[in-house]
């Protein structure tokens, strides 16, 4: 069995059985975002996003192992669930705690099979879980971290990238303009710890980081040159586009199985990397209106969720 489910209890510890994972295969640790909670009758990630089979009514919660073809003898998968319910601020704090538990899990995996490549895949607040774990992990413990419309700030990500510099590690920041309003509201709702900080959706730069903008025609053209055809956006606002878009599953899987080395992706995109840019301030202004940022966030999530999805940031 190459798919196991792990849960963090919200106090910095985790529980689950890692023994079914083969020592010879790379392992991908999947990280959900806001509004999921292990054990919940309706919002458990282990019966939806991380399941081997699921007919969950929300398109955004359909199984990642199926999309990426992982949880197989060739690529193992770990679904890492953490308590992400409650207010956005509560989930933000829980992401930090879950990240500490994830760092312990990574250390355990590395101890059990030192040569086994470990990869992380995190969406939205799951990116903060990933970055926190990476901050507490030994340099090079993780081979690749792919952040999908990550809800965290550039200073944190840069600190993590610097911590792992000089190792094979790469931080791949996947963004799209469809998520711009959520990037803007992340800054407003979570109040960047330093006013100079910006959401990572604006872009990251560094010797071991890659920002892939799926809304940019030139970036998609470079992907075609690498053998991956990802179509342009079909909507103006979507928080889940970085994994719902056709072709993205094959791209991420190639980064995990080594058929597309991260350094090759970085080289292909080297002259397309850009500095920080405002994430659609016009949309953010509409979202803010006269409401609190958190209220605006919920309203926009509800209004822009793809058909058949729940109106949450995940």
Protein Blocks (a to p, Z undefined) as FASTA:
>chain_A
ZZdcdddehnopacddfklpcfkbccddddddehiaehiaklcfklmmmmmbdcbfblkl
gcfklmnogaiaklccddddddfehjfklmmmmmmmmmmmmmmmmmmmmmmmmmlccddd
dehjlmmmmmmmmmmpcehkambdcdehiacdfklmmmmmmmmgoiabdcdddddfklmm
mmmmmmmmnopablkbccfklopcdjkbccddfkbmklmmmmmmnopacdddfbfbdfkl
mmmpghklmmmmmmmnopacfklmmmmmmmmcccdddehkllmmmmnmmacfklmmmmmm
mmmgcehiacddZZ
